[in-house]
Amino acid sequence: MSKSASTVATYKRSFYTALSAVLLLTSASSALAASDRVKTNTLISNDYCHSNLENHIPSYQYQSTQQRALSCMLTQVKPYQQADKTARQRYWAYKAQAWLNYAIHQDSINSRSTAGAYAAQTAESILHSLKNGTEKDIHLYQDIPAMSALMRPDLWATISALKDSDGIAVAPREMAFSEVALIWAATNQCQRGWRESGIHFRMADRWLEQAREAYINVHDAQTNVALEQSIVNYYNQYAPLDASDDVCRGQVLTPSP
């Protein structure tokens, strides 16, 4: 064998040896990551499904372990939505339900975005507070997470004004669902365009219209005028923050002074 051929052969052996090492390391890392994911999902399942996990009937075929855990959490928030609970407890329980629905959807489409994890963690935190009786300590005004943006400032203005006016007392479910729908809609618009956001914006609009009507029906004219003025004030505060460029970077929403 010539010196040149020997050098090429030596180089090839070195290359394939290095390539094999890289592939082995990659496989090991992937296996470790998968193991971590299973461990995390099992922990959530054990926390919320307990010994009934294996007997838990999936809502549809091929339901993942993560989805079963989220379904168990949905079952656990239901008691806090009953009439014997305070309006604030019901509001948080419905908000946990909305976040869980969001998380289940993200898992079902195998989304790689952070939205599903954020939704699941937020719902989990709310459920813990409800169980511990500390839901009053949760900040009432919903900051928009980094995965989303402030779109439809008119709807956000209505939410904040209703909160200031104790609208949660008359429409806890409608207000909770509208907030999560708004975040969901804006997140979809940032990730996949306006065609993917319309249905959730319309849902948020309908929920808020119902909340507003419920509030108006139980208050006098003077109180209702004050609500409308508060909505206008909030809109003037939020409109300049509207993400007209459809870039999601989150937003802190503070109550009016």
C-alpha positions as CSV (number, residue, x, y, z in Angstrom):
1,M,0.0,0.0,0.0
2,S,1.4,3.4,-0.9
3,K,2.0,6.0,1.8
4,S,-0.8,8.2,0.4
5,A,-3.3,5.3,0.5
6,S,-2.2,4.4,4.0
7,T,-2.7,8.0,5.2
8,V,-6.3,8.0,3.7
9,A,-7.1,4.7,5.4
10,T,-5.8,6.0,8.7
11,Y,-7.9,9.2,8.4
12,K,-11.0,7.3,7.5
13,R,-10.6,5.0,10.6
14,S,-10.2,8.1,12.8
15,F,-13.2,9.8,11.2
16,Y,-15.5,6.8,11.7
17,T,-14.3,6.3,15.2
18,A,-15.1,9.9,16.1
19,L,-18.4,9.7,14.3
20,S,-19.4,6.6,16.3
21,A,-18.5,8.3,19.5
22,V,-20.7,11.3,18.6
23,L,-23.6,9.0,17.7
24,L,-23.2,7.1,20.9
25,L,-23.2,10.3,23.0
26,T,-26.2,11.6,21.1
27,S,-28.2,8.4,21.7
28,A,-27.3,8.5,25.4
29,S,-28.3,12.1,25.7
30,S,-31.6,11.4,23.9
31,A,-32.4,8.5,26.1
32,L,-31.6,10.5,29.2
33,A,-33.9,13.4,28.1
34,A,-36.7,10.9,27.3
35,S,-36.2,9.4,30.8
36,D,-36.5,12.8,32.4
37,R,-39.7,13.5,30.5
38,V,-41.2,10.3,31.6
39,K,-40.2,10.9,35.2
40,T,-41.7,14.3,35.1
41,N,-45.0,13.1,33.6
42,T,-45.2,10.2,36.1
43,L,-44.7,12.6,39.0
44,I,-47.6,14.7,37.8
45,S,-49.7,11.6,37.2
46,N,-49.0,10.3,40.7
47,D,-49.7,13.6,42.2
48,Y,-53.1,14.0,40.7
49,C,-54.4,10.6,39.6
50,H,-53.1,8.6,42.6
51,S,-53.7,4.9,42.5
52,N,-56.6,5.3,40.0
53,L,-54.3,6.2,37.1
54,E,-54.3,2.8,35.5
55,N,-58.1,2.7,35.9
56,H,-58.6,6.2,34.7
57,I,-60.7,6.1,31.5
58,P,-59.1,8.2,28.8
59,S,-61.3,10.8,27.1
60,Y,-60.2,9.4,23.8
61,Q,-58.0,6.7,22.4
62,Y,-54.2,7.1,22.5
63,Q,-54.4,9.6,25.4
64,S,-50.9,10.2,26.6
65,T,-49.7,9.9,30.2
66,Q,-49.5,13.7,30.3
67,Q,-53.0,14.1,29.1
68,R,-54.3,11.6,31.7
69,A,-52.6,13.6,34.4
70,L,-54.1,16.8,33.1
71,S,-57.5,15.1,33.0
72,C,-57.2,14.1,36.6
73,M,-56.4,17.7,37.5
74,L,-59.6,18.8,35.7
75,T,-61.5,16.4,37.9
76,Q,-59.9,17.9,41.0
77,V,-60.8,21.5,40.2
78,K,-64.5,20.7,39.7
79,P,-65.5,20.8,43.4
80,Y,-64.2,24.4,43.6
81,Q,-66.7,25.4,40.9
82,Q,-69.7,24.5,42.9
83,A,-72.3,27.0,44.2
84,D,-71.1,26.5,47.8
85,K,-67.8,28.1,47.0
86,T,-67.0,31.8,46.9
87,A,-67.1,33.7,43.6
88,R,-63.3,34.1,43.9
89,Q,-62.8,30.4,44.3
90,R,-65.0,29.6,41.4
91,Y,-63.2,32.2,39.3
92,W,-59.8,30.5,39.9
93,A,-61.2,27.0,39.5
94,Y,-62.6,28.0,36.1
95,K,-59.3,29.6,35.2
96,A,-57.5,26.4,36.1
97,Q,-59.9,24.5,33.9
98,A,-59.2,26.9,31.0
99,W,-55.5,26.5,31.4
100,L,-55.8,22.7,31.5
101,N,-57.9,22.7,28.4
102,Y,-55.1,24.7,26.7
103,A,-52.4,22.3,28.0
104,I,-54.3,19.3,26.8
105,H,-54.8,20.8,23.4
106,Q,-51.1,21.6,23.1
107,D,-50.1,18.1,24.1
108,S,-52.6,16.5,21.7
109,I,-51.0,18.3,18.7
110,N,-47.4,17.6,20.0
111,S,-46.7,21.3,20.1
112,R,-43.0,22.2,20.7
113,S,-43.8,25.7,22.0
114,T,-43.6,26.7,25.7
115,A,-47.4,27.4,25.8
116,G,-48.4,23.9,26.9
117,A,-45.9,23.8,29.7
118,Y,-46.9,27.3,30.9
119,A,-50.6,26.4,30.8
120,A,-50.0,23.2,32.8
121,Q,-47.8,24.9,35.4
122,T,-50.2,27.8,35.8
123,A,-53.1,25.4,36.3
124,E,-51.1,23.3,38.8
125,S,-50.2,26.4,40.8
126,I,-53.9,27.5,41.0
127,L,-55.0,24.1,42.0
128,H,-52.4,24.0,44.8
129,S,-53.7,27.4,46.0
130,L,-57.3,26.2,46.0
131,K,-56.4,23.1,48.0
132,N,-54.4,25.2,50.5
133,G,-57.0,27.9,50.8
134,T,-54.6,30.6,49.6
135,E,-56.3,31.5,46.4
136,K,-56.9,35.0,47.8
137,D,-53.1,35.6,47.6
138,I,-53.0,35.1,43.8
139,H,-52.5,38.3,41.9
140,L,-55.9,39.1,40.4
141,Y,-54.6,41.0,37.4
142,Q,-53.4,38.6,34.7
143,D,-50.0,39.6,33.2
144,I,-49.7,38.4,29.6
145,P,-46.9,35.7,29.4
146,A,-43.9,36.1,27.1
147,M,-45.4,33.5,24.7
148,S,-48.3,35.8,24.0
149,A,-49.0,39.5,23.5
150,L,-51.6,42.2,24.2
151,M,-54.0,42.1,21.3
152,R,-57.6,43.4,21.4
153,P,-56.9,46.0,24.1
154,D,-60.7,46.7,24.1
155,L,-61.3,43.2,25.5
156,W,-58.5,43.5,28.0
157,A,-59.8,46.9,29.1
158,T,-63.2,45.3,29.8
159,I,-61.7,42.5,31.8
160,S,-59.7,44.9,34.0
161,A,-62.7,47.2,34.5
162,L,-64.9,44.4,35.5
163,K,-62.3,43.2,38.0
164,D,-62.1,46.6,39.5
165,S,-65.9,46.7,39.8
166,D,-66.2,43.2,41.4
167,G,-67.5,41.7,38.2
168,I,-66.1,38.3,39.3
169,A,-68.9,38.2,41.8
170,V,-71.5,37.9,39.0
171,A,-69.6,36.2,36.2
172,P,-66.6,34.2,37.5
173,R,-66.7,31.6,34.7
174,E,-67.1,34.0,31.9
175,M,-64.3,36.2,33.0
176,A,-61.9,33.3,33.6
177,F,-62.5,31.7,30.3
178,S,-62.2,35.0,28.4
179,E,-58.8,35.8,29.8
180,V,-57.2,32.5,28.8
181,A,-58.9,32.6,25.4
182,L,-57.3,36.0,24.7
183,I,-53.9,34.7,25.6
184,W,-54.5,31.6,23.5
185,A,-55.6,33.7,20.5
186,A,-52.6,36.0,20.6
187,T,-50.2,33.1,21.0
188,N,-51.7,31.4,18.0
189,Q,-51.5,34.6,16.0
190,C,-47.8,35.1,16.8
191,Q,-47.0,31.5,16.0
192,R,-49.2,30.7,13.0
193,G,-50.9,33.9,11.8
194,W,-54.3,35.5,12.2
195,R,-56.2,32.6,10.6
196,E,-55.4,30.5,13.7
197,S,-56.4,33.2,16.2
198,G,-59.9,34.2,15.1
199,I,-61.9,31.5,16.8
200,H,-60.3,32.2,20.2
201,F,-60.7,36.0,19.9
202,R,-64.4,35.4,19.1
203,M,-64.8,33.1,22.1
204,A,-63.2,35.7,24.4
205,D,-65.5,38.4,23.0
206,R,-68.6,36.2,23.6
207,W,-67.6,35.3,27.2
208,L,-66.9,39.0,28.0
209,E,-70.2,40.1,26.5
210,Q,-72.0,37.6,28.7
211,A,-70.0,38.9,31.8
212,R,-70.8,42.5,30.9
213,E,-74.5,41.8,30.5
214,A,-74.6,39.9,33.8
215,Y,-73.0,42.8,35.6
216,I,-75.3,45.4,34.0
217,N,-78.4,43.4,34.9
218,V,-77.7,43.5,38.6
219,H,-76.5,47.1,39.0
220,D,-78.1,50.5,38.7
221,A,-77.6,53.0,35.9
222,Q,-75.0,55.0,37.8
223,T,-72.8,52.0,38.5
224,N,-73.1,50.9,34.9
225,V,-72.0,54.3,33.7
226,A,-69.0,54.1,36.0
227,L,-68.1,50.7,34.5
228,E,-68.2,52.1,31.0
229,Q,-66.0,55.0,32.0
230,S,-63.5,52.6,33.6
231,I,-63.4,50.5,30.4
232,V,-62.6,53.7,28.4
233,N,-59.8,54.6,30.8
234,Y,-58.3,51.2,30.6
235,Y,-58.5,51.1,26.8
236,N,-56.6,54.4,26.6
237,Q,-54.0,52.8,28.9
238,Y,-53.7,49.6,26.9
239,A,-54.2,50.7,23.3
240,P,-50.6,52.0,23.0
241,L,-49.3,48.6,24.2
242,D,-51.1,46.7,21.4
243,A,-48.8,44.3,19.6
244,S,-49.6,45.6,16.1
245,D,-46.5,43.9,14.8
246,D,-47.8,40.5,16.1
247,V,-44.7,39.9,18.0
248,C,-45.1,38.0,21.3
249,R,-43.1,39.4,24.1
250,G,-45.6,39.5,27.0
251,Q,-47.0,42.4,28.9
252,V,-47.5,43.5,32.5
253,L,-51.1,44.8,33.1
254,T,-51.4,46.8,36.2
255,P,-54.7,48.2,37.7
256,S,-55.5,51.8,37.2
257,P,-54.4,54.1,40.1
